[in-house]
Amino acid sequence: MNSSEPAIGITVFGCEPDEAELIQQLAPRLGVEPTITAAAVSAANHQLALGNRCISVGHKSPITDATLLALSRAGVEYISTRSIGVNHIDLEYADSVGISVGNVAYSPDGVADYTLMLMLMAVRQAKSVVRRTDVHDYRLDEVRGKELRELTVGVIGTGRIGRAVMDRLRGFGCQVVAYDNYPASSADYVPLDELLRLSDIVTLHTPLTADTHHLLNRQRLGLLRDGAFVINTGRGQLLDTEALLAGLESGRLGGAALDVLEGEEGIFYADCRNQAIASKTLLRLQELPNVLISPHTAYYTDGALRETVENSLLNCLTFIDRKRQWI
């Protein structure tokens, strides 16, 4: 940005302290004048965006249509969400009130690394082992672990993260099969039902859309081999959790590792130590010795956070530049 040009005002909603620190570092170089609030954007605080055509939002809270309408009336024309997914925003309604929405790209390596970690923990019964040693029981677990080189891994969704997962899996020597509506790599692609029948481990990396909601439903989970593992670092709603629970509690499935979960909103990212957990499904999952739960944290690395924040601001600046060219 030319130093003689005025700074661009951008309101940043739902801003965590580590994000705020990065924004303050980046703002002078990018020519941005940020208005920062920890509160998620809502109809009640939309006035914080007055005078700014662009805002940046987090992914942790849904943005209601009433909020979008209020933002539009306040003059907001562009929302940059600090996430890859945009399922917390009704894109059609946003467009109908004159607001464009953009997401961010960041390195897939953090999520891919985390996915492999969850796979290894799942097939080596890590939760059970750690729980036993925590109470000073150092006997071997009753269930022996498995080696990835002897297993077939099915990768559902071969975008940037899915491909990064496959790159890592090749180093373990396991068989990898893939499914995607738009094959784009050199993977061994098969129909979804065939992938499920072939796989000892299934890992989910497809975007959440109306078509992929409960992509793994009761019928498809029933196609999995006995003892198969399910890994989800994508979106919770890709998986029918009640159907998964049925397979786990019956003993037919070998285990699951879930970084995302249906109904995680209001629970993940909150300190719930001194309050009742409303999600009975979550409690049932956490009781199982072969189920690992983490709070939507696969993306959370130093590098990804910096890229997310910077790219969200750059999205806004790009939008402003394009609008200037149209005038």
Solvent accessible surface area in square Angstrom, and as a share of the most:
residue,aa,sasa,rsa
1,M,110,0.49
2,N,88,0.45
3,S,119,0.77
4,S,97,0.62
5,E,73,0.33
6,P,104,0.65
7,A,53,0.41
8,I,20,0.10
9,G,22,0.21
10,I,0,0.00
11,T,0,0.00
12,V,1,0.00
13,F,1,0.00
14,G,19,0.18
15,C,5,0.03
16,E,66,0.30
17,P,107,0.67
18,D,45,0.23
19,E,16,0.07
20,A,23,0.18
21,E,107,0.48
22,L,24,0.12
23,I,1,0.01
24,Q,108,0.48
25,Q,101,0.45
26,L,2,0.01
27,A,5,0.04
28,P,106,0.66
29,R,148,0.54
30,L,16,0.08
31,G,15,0.14
32,V,8,0.05
33,E,113,0.51
34,P,34,0.21
35,T,54,0.32
36,I,53,0.27
37,T,24,0.14
38,A,83,0.65
39,A,49,0.38
40,A,46,0.35
41,V,12,0.07
42,S,39,0.25
43,A,46,0.35
44,A,88,0.68
45,N,22,0.11
46,H,48,0.22
47,Q,88,0.39
48,L,67,0.33
49,A,0,0.00
50,L,111,0.55
51,G,77,0.74
52,N,21,0.11
53,R,78,0.29
54,C,1,0.00
55,I,0,0.00
56,S,1,0.01
57,V,2,0.01
58,G,18,0.17
59,H,36,0.16
60,K,70,0.30
61,S,44,0.29
62,P,86,0.54
63,I,9,0.05
64,T,79,0.46
65,D,57,0.30
66,A,63,0.49
67,T,5,0.03
68,L,0,0.00
69,L,54,0.27
70,A,15,0.12
71,L,0,0.00
72,S,31,0.20
73,R,190,0.69
74,A,14,0.11
75,G,36,0.34
76,V,3,0.02
77,E,50,0.23
78,Y,21,0.08
79,I,0,0.00
80,S,0,0.00
81,T,0,0.00
82,R,13,0.05
83,S,7,0.05
84,I,62,0.32
85,G,16,0.16
86,V,41,0.24
87,N,72,0.37
88,H,22,0.10
89,I,9,0.05
90,D,66,0.34
91,L,82,0.41
92,E,147,0.66
93,Y,63,0.24
94,A,1,0.00
95,D,108,0.56
96,S,83,0.53
97,V,29,0.17
98,G,52,0.50
99,I,3,0.02
100,S,55,0.35
101,V,37,0.21
102,G,15,0.14
103,N,68,0.35
104,V,6,0.04
105,A,58,0.45
106,Y,20,0.08
107,S,35,0.23
108,P,24,0.15
109,D,67,0.35
110,G,14,0.14
111,V,8,0.05
112,A,0,0.00
113,D,76,0.39
114,Y,42,0.16
115,T,0,0.00
116,L,10,0.05
117,M,82,0.37
118,L,6,0.03
119,M,0,0.00
120,L,65,0.32
121,M,60,0.27
122,A,8,0.06
123,V,1,0.01
124,R,143,0.52
125,Q,21,0.09
126,A,20,0.15
127,K,30,0.13
128,S,19,0.12
129,V,63,0.36
130,V,79,0.45
131,R,120,0.44
132,R,42,0.15
133,T,52,0.30
134,D,103,0.53
135,V,111,0.64
136,H,139,0.62
137,D,34,0.18
138,Y,154,0.58
139,R,175,0.64
140,L,168,0.84
141,D,29,0.15
142,E,140,0.63
143,V,86,0.49
144,R,211,0.77
145,G,37,0.36
146,K,88,0.37
147,E,81,0.36
148,L,7,0.04
149,R,152,0.56
150,E,116,0.52
151,L,16,0.08
152,T,19,0.11
153,V,0,0.00
154,G,0,0.00
155,V,0,0.00
156,I,1,0.01
157,G,3,0.03
158,T,3,0.02
159,G,36,0.34
160,R,105,0.38
161,I,34,0.17
162,G,1,0.01
163,R,84,0.31
164,A,9,0.07
165,V,0,0.00
166,M,2,0.01
167,D,85,0.44
168,R,66,0.24
169,L,0,0.00
170,R,123,0.45
171,G,72,0.70
172,F,83,0.35
173,G,55,0.53
174,C,14,0.08
175,Q,97,0.43
176,V,22,0.13
177,V,3,0.02
178,A,0,0.00
179,Y,51,0.19
180,D,34,0.18
181,N,106,0.54
182,Y,177,0.67
183,P,83,0.52
184,A,73,0.57
185,S,40,0.26
186,S,107,0.69
187,A,18,0.14
188,D,74,0.38
189,Y,55,0.21
190,V,22,0.13
191,P,88,0.55
192,L,12,0.06
193,D,55,0.28
194,E,72,0.32
195,L,0,0.00
196,L,0,0.00
197,R,130,0.47
198,L,63,0.31
199,S,0,0.00
200,D,28,0.15
201,I,0,0.00
202,V,0,0.00
203,T,0,0.00
204,L,0,0.00
205,H,21,0.09
206,T,22,0.13
207,P,99,0.62
208,L,33,0.16
209,T,70,0.41
210,A,101,0.79
211,D,127,0.66
212,T,18,0.10
213,H,93,0.41
214,H,50,0.22
215,L,17,0.09
216,L,0,0.00
217,N,49,0.25
218,R,140,0.51
219,Q,139,0.62
220,R,70,0.26
221,L,7,0.04
222,G,48,0.46
223,L,45,0.22
224,L,5,0.02
225,R,101,0.37
226,D,115,0.59
227,G,29,0.28
228,A,2,0.01
229,F,4,0.02
230,V,0,0.00
231,I,0,0.00
232,N,0,0.00
233,T,13,0.08
234,G,12,0.11
235,R,47,0.17
236,G,5,0.05
237,Q,46,0.21
238,L,0,0.00
239,L,4,0.02
240,D,25,0.13
241,T,5,0.03
242,E,82,0.37
243,A,5,0.04
244,L,0,0.00
245,L,0,0.00
246,A,42,0.32
247,G,12,0.12
248,L,8,0.04
249,E,87,0.39
250,S,85,0.55
251,G,57,0.55
252,R,74,0.27
253,L,4,0.02
254,G,18,0.17
255,G,1,0.01
256,A,0,0.00
257,A,0,0.00
258,L,2,0.01
259,D,1,0.01
260,V,2,0.01
261,L,7,0.04
262,E,43,0.19
263,G,45,0.43
264,E,21,0.09
265,E,93,0.42
266,G,66,0.63
267,I,25,0.13
268,F,18,0.08
269,Y,90,0.34
270,A,55,0.43
271,D,90,0.47
272,C,23,0.14
273,R,205,0.75
274,N,151,0.78
275,Q,107,0.48
276,A,97,0.75
277,I,38,0.19
278,A,91,0.71
279,S,21,0.14
280,K,139,0.59
281,T,28,0.16
282,L,7,0.04
283,L,64,0.32
284,R,86,0.31
285,L,0,0.00
286,Q,76,0.34
287,E,130,0.58
288,L,29,0.15
289,P,76,0.48
290,N,39,0.20
291,V,0,0.00
292,L,25,0.12
293,I,38,0.19
294,S,16,0.10
295,P,67,0.42
296,H,19,0.08
297,T,39,0.23
298,A,4,0.03
299,Y,40,0.15
300,Y,119,0.45
301,T,61,0.35
302,D,134,0.70
303,G,43,0.41
304,A,5,0.04
305,L,24,0.12
306,R,95,0.35
307,E,64,0.29
308,T,10,0.06
309,V,0,0.00
310,E,36,0.16
311,N,43,0.22
312,S,1,0.00
313,L,2,0.01
314,L,68,0.34
315,N,35,0.18
316,C,0,0.00
317,L,25,0.12
318,T,58,0.34
319,F,23,0.10
320,I,9,0.05
321,D,66,0.34
322,R,137,0.50
323,K,49,0.21
324,R,102,0.37
325,Q,142,0.63
326,W,175,0.61
327,I,170,0.86
